Amino acid sequence: MKYADGQEVRVGDRVRLGDDSDGVVVCSIDRDEYTTDHPKAQWAYLEAGVMIHFPKFGLIHFVESDENLVLVSRAMRESDAD
């Protein structure tokens, strides 16, 4: 899945939806990426999209891009540290 601006959604991204700017992407079924708290065994049945945790809204499953979902910052990945 991609954000409205065309960037790929990745696990660990911090995102904003409406007035909740503390969302975190916890799994991407599309990219086969999962966090330890949200393992593949728990969410792979959804078959597509991403799961995002928002303190205000809870877990939300997105299958398609949402114009109200905005990337705030990328998570630092081990491959980015080199």
N, CA, C and O atoms as a MOPAC input file, in Angstrom:
PM7 MOZYME 1SCF
protein

 N      0.83600 1    -1.17400 1     0.00000 1
 C      0.00000 1     0.00000 1     0.00000 1
 C      0.88800 1     1.24700 1     0.00000 1
 O      2.01700 1     1.22300 1     0.49100 1
 N      0.36400 1     2.31600 1    -0.55200 1
 C      1.11000 1     3.57400 1    -0.61000 1
 C      0.29000 1     4.69500 1     0.02200 1
 O     -0.94000 1     4.65400 1     0.06000 1
 N      1.02000 1     5.70100 1     0.51700 1
 C      0.36900 1     6.91300 1     0.98500 1
 C     -0.16000 1     7.67300 1    -0.22800 1
 O      0.20800 1     7.37000 1    -1.36300 1
 N     -1.01600 1     8.65100 1     0.00900 1
 C     -1.58800 1     9.44800 1    -1.08500 1
 C     -0.50800 1    10.12800 1    -1.92700 1
 O     -0.72000 1    10.39400 1    -3.11000 1
 N      0.66700 1    10.41400 1    -1.31300 1
 C      1.75100 1    11.07200 1    -2.05900 1
 C      2.61000 1    10.08800 1    -2.85300 1
 O      3.58200 1    10.49000 1    -3.49200 1
 N      2.25700 1     8.80400 1    -2.81500 1
 C      2.95100 1     7.78900 1    -3.61200 1
 C      4.04100 1     7.02100 1    -2.89500 1
 O      4.55900 1     6.05000 1    -3.44600 1
 N      4.41200 1     7.42100 1    -1.68000 1
 C      5.43900 1     6.70200 1    -0.92200 1
 C      4.87400 1     5.39500 1    -0.36400 1
 O      3.71100 1     5.32400 1     0.03200 1
 N      5.71100 1     4.37700 1    -0.34200 1
 C      5.33500 1     3.06900 1     0.18900 1
 C      5.16100 1     3.12900 1     1.70200 1
 O      5.97700 1     3.73900 1     2.39300 1
 N      4.11100 1     2.50500 1     2.22400 1
 C      3.89400 1     2.40100 1     3.66800 1
 C      4.80300 1     1.29200 1     4.19900 1
 O      4.83900 1     0.19500 1     3.64300 1
 N      5.53700 1     1.58100 1     5.27900 1
 C      6.47300 1     0.61900 1     5.86100 1
 C      6.21600 1     0.45200 1     7.35500 1
 O      5.75900 1     1.37000 1     8.03500 1
 N      6.52100 1    -0.74200 1     7.84000 1
 C      6.40200 1    -1.00900 1     9.26900 1
 C      7.28800 1    -0.03000 1    10.03500 1
 O      8.43400 1     0.21700 1     9.66000 1
 N      6.73700 1     0.52000 1    11.11300 1
 C      7.47000 1     1.47300 1    11.93900 1
 C      7.22100 1     2.92700 1    11.58700 1
 O      7.56600 1     3.81800 1    12.36300 1
 N      6.62100 1     3.18400 1    10.41700 1
 C      6.30700 1     4.56700 1    10.04700 1
 C      5.39400 1     5.19000 1    11.09900 1
 O      4.48600 1     4.53900 1    11.61700 1
 N      5.65100 1     6.46600 1    11.40700 1
 C      4.74800 1     7.24300 1    12.26800 1
 C      3.83600 1     8.01900 1    11.32100 1
 O      4.29200 1     8.65200 1    10.36900 1
 N      2.54400 1     7.95100 1    11.60600 1
 C      1.56200 1     8.53700 1    10.70000 1
 C      0.53200 1     9.36500 1    11.45800 1
 O      0.38900 1     9.26100 1    12.67600 1
 N     -0.17800 1    10.19000 1    10.69500 1
 C     -1.26300 1    10.99300 1    11.25200 1
 C     -2.54500 1    10.64800 1    10.50400 1
 O     -2.54900 1    10.48300 1     9.28400 1
 N     -3.62100 1    10.54600 1    11.25800 1
 C     -4.95600 1    10.36200 1    10.69800 1
 C     -5.86900 1    11.32300 1    11.44600 1
 O     -6.12700 1    11.13900 1    12.63600 1
 N     -6.35100 1    12.33300 1    10.76100 1
 C     -7.14300 1    13.35800 1    11.43800 1
 C     -6.29200 1    14.07700 1    12.46400 1
 O     -5.20400 1    14.55800 1    12.14700 1
 N     -6.78600 1    14.15500 1    13.70700 1
 C     -6.02800 1    14.86000 1    14.74100 1
 C     -5.17500 1    13.92300 1    15.59500 1
 O     -4.62300 1    14.34900 1    16.61000 1
 N     -5.05800 1    12.64600 1    15.19500 1
 C     -4.21900 1    11.69000 1    15.91800 1
 C     -2.91600 1    11.50200 1    15.14900 1
 O     -2.88500 1    10.80700 1    14.13400 1
 N     -1.82900 1    12.13100 1    15.63900 1
 C     -0.55600 1    12.08400 1    14.92300 1
 C      0.41700 1    11.07600 1    15.51600 1
 O      1.60800 1    11.11900 1    15.20800 1
 N     -0.05800 1    10.18400 1    16.34900 1
 C      0.82200 1     9.21600 1    16.99600 1
 C      0.63300 1     7.79300 1    16.49000 1
 O      0.98400 1     6.84500 1    17.19200 1
 N      0.08900 1     7.62100 1    15.29400 1
 C     -0.10000 1     6.28400 1    14.74800 1
 C      1.21400 1     5.66000 1    14.33800 1
 O      2.14300 1     6.35600 1    13.92600 1
 N      1.29000 1     4.33000 1    14.45300 1
 C      2.48000 1     3.58300 1    14.04500 1
 C      2.02600 1     2.38000 1    13.21300 1
 O      1.11100 1     1.65300 1    13.59900 1
 N      2.68000 1     2.18700 1    12.07100 1
 C      2.39600 1     1.02700 1    11.23400 1
 C      2.98900 1    -0.20000 1    11.92800 1
 O      4.20000 1    -0.26800 1    12.14100 1
 N      2.13900 1    -1.17100 1    12.28200 1
 C      2.59900 1    -2.33900 1    13.03400 1
 C      2.72800 1    -3.59200 1    12.17500 1
 O      3.37700 1    -4.55400 1    12.58700 1
 N      2.12600 1    -3.59800 1    10.99500 1
 C      2.38400 1    -4.68300 1    10.05400 1
 C      1.96500 1    -4.26400 1     8.65300 1
 O      1.04800 1    -3.46500 1     8.46400 1
 N      2.66400 1    -4.82800 1     7.68500 1
 C      2.33500 1    -4.62200 1     6.28200 1
 C      2.18600 1    -5.99400 1     5.64700 1
 O      3.17100 1    -6.67300 1     5.35700 1
 N      0.95100 1    -6.38500 1     5.43900 1
 C      0.68800 1    -7.66900 1     4.79900 1
 C      1.23900 1    -7.63700 1     3.37500 1
 O      1.76800 1    -8.63600 1     2.88700 1
 N      1.11500 1    -6.49100 1     2.71200 1
 C      1.60300 1    -6.33400 1     1.33500 1
 C      3.10200 1    -6.60000 1     1.22400 1
 O      3.54800 1    -7.21700 1     0.25700 1
 N      3.87900 1    -6.14400 1     2.19400 1
 C      5.34200 1    -6.28600 1     2.17100 1
 C      5.81600 1    -7.48300 1     2.99400 1
 O      7.01700 1    -7.74000 1     3.07800 1
 N      4.87400 1    -8.22000 1     3.60500 1
 C      5.19400 1    -9.37400 1     4.45400 1
 C      6.13100 1    -8.95600 1     5.59800 1
 O      7.11700 1    -9.63200 1     5.89300 1
 N      5.79200 1    -7.81500 1     6.23800 1
 C      6.56100 1    -7.28500 1     7.36000 1
 C      5.65200 1    -7.17300 1     8.58100 1
 O      4.54100 1    -6.64900 1     8.50600 1
 N      6.14700 1    -7.67400 1     9.69700 1
 C      5.34700 1    -7.71300 1    10.92600 1
 C      6.23700 1    -7.37800 1    12.11900 1
 O      7.43800 1    -7.64700 1    12.10200 1
 N      5.64200 1    -6.79100 1    13.14900 1
 C      6.37000 1    -6.56000 1    14.38700 1
 C      6.16400 1    -7.76200 1    15.29600 1
 O      5.28000 1    -8.58500 1    15.05700 1
 N      6.97700 1    -7.86200 1    16.33400 1
 C      6.82700 1    -8.99600 1    17.25800 1
 C      5.49300 1    -8.94200 1    17.99800 1
 O      4.93500 1    -9.98500 1    18.34000 1
 N      4.97600 1    -7.74300 1    18.24800 1
 C      3.68200 1    -7.61300 1    18.91900 1
 C      2.49700 1    -7.90400 1    18.00200 1
 O      1.38600 1    -8.14800 1    18.47300 1
 N      2.73700 1    -7.87600 1    16.69900 1
 C      1.68500 1    -8.11000 1    15.70400 1
 C      2.23000 1    -9.07000 1    14.64400 1
 O      2.52400 1    -8.65600 1    13.52200 1
 N      2.36700 1   -10.36300 1    15.00300 1
 C      3.01800 1   -11.34200 1    14.12200 1
 C      2.17900 1   -11.73800 1    12.90300 1
 O      0.96700 1   -11.52800 1    12.85500 1
 N      2.86200 1   -12.30800 1    11.94200 1
 C      2.22900 1   -12.76200 1    10.70400 1
 C      1.07300 1   -13.71200 1    10.98900 1
 O      0.02600 1   -13.61700 1    10.34800 1
 N      1.24600 1   -14.62000 1    11.93300 1
 C      0.20300 1   -15.59400 1    12.25500 1
 C     -1.10600 1   -14.92100 1    12.67500 1
 O     -2.18600 1   -15.48600 1    12.50400 1
 N     -1.00200 1   -13.73300 1    13.21500 1
 C     -2.17800 1   -13.01000 1    13.69600 1
 C     -2.90200 1   -12.25000 1    12.57900 1
 O     -4.12500 1   -12.11900 1    12.62400 1
 N     -2.16900 1   -11.74900 1    11.58100 1
 C     -2.77400 1   -10.84000 1    10.61000 1
 C     -2.71900 1   -11.27500 1     9.15200 1
 O     -3.37800 1   -10.64700 1     8.32300 1
 N     -1.98100 1   -12.30100 1     8.79800 1
 C     -1.82700 1   -12.69400 1     7.39400 1
 C     -3.15700 1   -13.07300 1     6.73400 1
 O     -3.28900 1   -12.97500 1     5.51400 1
 N     -4.13000 1   -13.49900 1     7.52000 1
 C     -5.42500 1   -13.87300 1     6.94900 1
 C     -6.10200 1   -12.68700 1     6.23400 1
 O     -6.98200 1   -12.89000 1     5.39700 1
 N     -5.69800 1   -11.47100 1     6.56000 1
 C     -6.29000 1   -10.28600 1     5.92700 1
 C     -5.90100 1   -10.17600 1     4.45000 1
 O     -6.59800 1    -9.53000 1     3.66700 1
 N     -4.79000 1   -10.80800 1     4.07700 1
 C     -4.32700 1   -10.95800 1     2.69400 1
 C     -3.77200 1    -9.70600 1     2.02100 1
 O     -3.00500 1    -9.83600 1     1.06600 1
 N     -4.11700 1    -8.51200 1     2.46700 1
 C     -3.60800 1    -7.29200 1     1.82200 1
 C     -3.70800 1    -6.12200 1     2.78900 1
 O     -4.47400 1    -6.14400 1     3.75200 1
 N     -2.90400 1    -5.09500 1     2.50000 1
 C     -2.99200 1    -3.85800 1     3.25800 1
 C     -1.99200 1    -3.74900 1     4.38800 1
 O     -0.99800 1    -4.47300 1     4.44300 1
 N     -2.28400 1    -2.81600 1     5.29800 1
 C     -1.43000 1    -2.56000 1     6.45600 1
 C     -2.30800 1    -2.41900 1     7.69400 1
 O     -3.49500 1    -2.10800 1     7.59700 1
 N     -1.71000 1    -2.65100 1     8.84900 1
 C     -2.38300 1    -2.45800 1    10.12900 1
 C     -1.65100 1    -1.33900 1    10.85700 1
 O     -0.42800 1    -1.37100 1    10.99700 1
 N     -2.41300 1    -0.34700 1    11.32100 1
 C     -1.82900 1     0.80300 1    12.00100 1
 C     -2.48000 1     0.95200 1    13.36600 1
 O     -3.70200 1     0.88000 1    13.49800 1
 N     -1.63900 1     1.16300 1    14.39000 1
 C     -2.15400 1     1.39100 1    15.73400 1
 C     -2.15800 1     2.88200 1    16.03700 1
 O     -1.13100 1     3.55300 1    15.93300 1
 N     -3.32500 1     3.38600 1    16.41300 1
 C     -3.49500 1     4.77100 1    16.83600 1
 C     -3.93700 1     4.77400 1    18.29000 1
 O     -4.88100 1     4.06600 1    18.64200 1
 N     -3.27500 1     5.55900 1    19.15300 1
 C     -3.70600 1     5.62900 1    20.55000 1
 C     -5.17600 1     6.03100 1    20.68400 1
 O     -5.88900 1     5.51700 1    21.54600 1
 N     -5.61600 1     6.93700 1    19.84100 1
 C     -6.98500 1     7.44400 1    19.93200 1
 C     -8.01200 1     6.48500 1    19.32000 1
 O     -9.11100 1     6.33400 1    19.85200 1
 N     -7.65500 1     5.83600 1    18.19900 1
 C     -8.60300 1     5.02000 1    17.45300 1
 C     -8.41200 1     3.51500 1    17.63000 1
 O     -9.32400 1     2.74600 1    17.32800 1
 N     -7.24900 1     3.08000 1    18.11200 1
 C     -6.94200 1     1.65600 1    18.19400 1
 C     -6.34700 1     1.15900 1    16.88800 1
 O     -5.78800 1     1.94400 1    16.12200 1
 N     -6.46300 1    -0.14400 1    16.62600 1
 C     -5.93000 1    -0.73700 1    15.39900 1
 C     -6.89100 1    -0.50400 1    14.24400 1
 O     -8.09600 1    -0.73100 1    14.35900 1
 N     -6.33300 1    -0.04600 1    13.12800 1
 C     -7.13500 1     0.14300 1    11.91100 1
 C     -6.42500 1    -0.56400 1    10.76200 1
 O     -5.22300 1    -0.39700 1    10.55600 1
 N     -7.19400 1    -1.35400 1    10.02300 1
 C     -6.68500 1    -2.05900 1     8.84600 1
 C     -7.01900 1    -1.22100 1     7.60800 1
 O     -8.18300 1    -0.91600 1     7.34800 1
 N     -5.98900 1    -0.85900 1     6.85500 1
 C     -6.15800 1    -0.12300 1     5.60300 1
 C     -5.78400 1    -1.04500 1     4.45400 1
 O     -4.71500 1    -1.65600 1     4.46900 1
 N     -6.65400 1    -1.15000 1     3.46100 1
 C     -6.36300 1    -1.94900 1     2.27200 1
 C     -5.96400 1    -1.04600 1     1.11500 1
 O     -5.14800 1    -1.41600 1     0.27100 1
 N     -6.55200 1     0.13900 1     1.09200 1
 C     -6.26000 1     1.10500 1     0.03500 1
 C     -5.76100 1     2.40600 1     0.63600 1
 O     -5.97900 1     2.69200 1     1.81300 1
 N     -5.10100 1     3.17000 1    -0.17600 1
 C     -4.60000 1     4.47600 1     0.23200 1
 C     -5.75300 1     5.34700 1     0.72200 1
 O     -6.85100 1     5.31100 1     0.16700 1
 N     -5.49400 1     6.12300 1     1.76100 1
 C     -6.48400 1     7.03000 1     2.32700 1
 C     -5.87800 1     8.42700 1     2.32100 1
 O     -4.80700 1     8.63500 1     2.89100 1
 N     -6.53600 1     9.37300 1     1.69400 1
 C     -5.98000 1    10.73100 1     1.58200 1
 C     -5.77800 1    11.40400 1     2.93200 1
 O     -5.01300 1    12.36400 1     3.03100 1
 N     -6.45200 1    10.91600 1     3.97800 1
 C     -6.31700 1    11.48700 1     5.31800 1
 C     -5.16400 1    10.86400 1     6.11200 1
 O     -4.84000 1    11.33300 1     7.20300 1
 N     -4.54700 1     9.81600 1     5.57100 1
 C     -3.41900 1     9.15700 1     6.22300 1
 C     -2.12500 1     9.78100 1     5.70700 1
 O     -1.81600 1     9.70800 1     4.51700 1
 N     -1.37400 1    10.39600 1     6.62200 1
 C     -0.18500 1    11.15900 1     6.23100 1
 C      1.04900 1    10.63100 1     6.95700 1
 O      1.01300 1    10.40400 1     8.16600 1
 N      2.13500 1    10.43900 1     6.21800 1
 C      3.40900 1    10.04500 1     6.80700 1
 C      3.98100 1    11.20900 1     7.60000 1
 O      4.13900 1    12.31000 1     7.07300 1
 N      4.29600 1    10.96000 1     8.88400 1
 C      4.92100 1    11.96600 1     9.73600 1
 C      6.43300 1    11.76500 1     9.73700 1
 O      7.19700 1    12.71700 1     9.57800 1
 N      6.86100 1    10.49100 1     9.92200 1
 C      8.29000 1    10.17700 1     9.88500 1
 C      8.48700 1     8.69800 1     9.63800 1
 O      7.64000 1     7.87100 1     9.97500 1
 N      9.63200 1     8.38200 1     9.03900 1
 C     10.01300 1     7.00000 1     8.79100 1
 C     10.71900 1     6.43400 1    10.00600 1
 O     11.41800 1     7.15300 1    10.72100 1
 N     10.53500 1     5.15500 1    10.23600 1
 C     11.27600 1     4.46800 1    11.30000 1
 C     12.69100 1     4.23400 1    10.81900 1
 O     12.91700 1     3.98700 1     9.63400 1
 N     13.63700 1     4.30900 1    11.72600 1
 C     15.02200 1     3.99200 1    11.40500 1
 C     15.14300 1     2.47800 1    11.33200 1
 O     14.82800 1     1.77300 1    12.29100 1
 N     15.60100 1     1.98600 1    10.19000 1
 C     15.79200 1     0.55100 1    10.01200 1
 C     17.27400 1     0.24100 1    10.06000 1
 O     18.10200 1     1.11500 1     9.80500 1
 N     17.61700 1    -1.00000 1    10.38700 1
 C     19.02300 1    -1.39900 1    10.48100 1
 C     19.75400 1    -1.12300 1     9.17100 1
 O     20.90900 1    -0.69500 1     9.18800 1
 N     19.09800 1    -1.36200 1     8.03500 1
 C     19.75600 1    -1.15400 1     6.74300 1
 C     20.00600 1     0.33200 1     6.47800 1
 O     20.87500 1     0.67700 1     5.67600 1
 N     19.24600 1     1.22400 1     7.15000 1
 C     19.43300 1     2.66400 1     6.96600 1
 C     20.62200 1     3.19300 1     7.77800 1
 O     21.13900 1     4.27300 1     7.48900 1
 N     21.05300 1     2.43900 1     8.78700 1
 C     22.11700 1     2.88900 1     9.68800 1
 C     23.50400 1     2.74300 1     9.08400 1
 O     24.45800 1     3.33000 1     9.59600 1
 N     23.64000 1     1.97800 1     8.01200 1
 C     24.95300 1     1.74700 1     7.38900 1
 C     25.44500 1     2.93200 1     6.61800 1
 O     26.53100 1     2.88600 1     6.04100 1

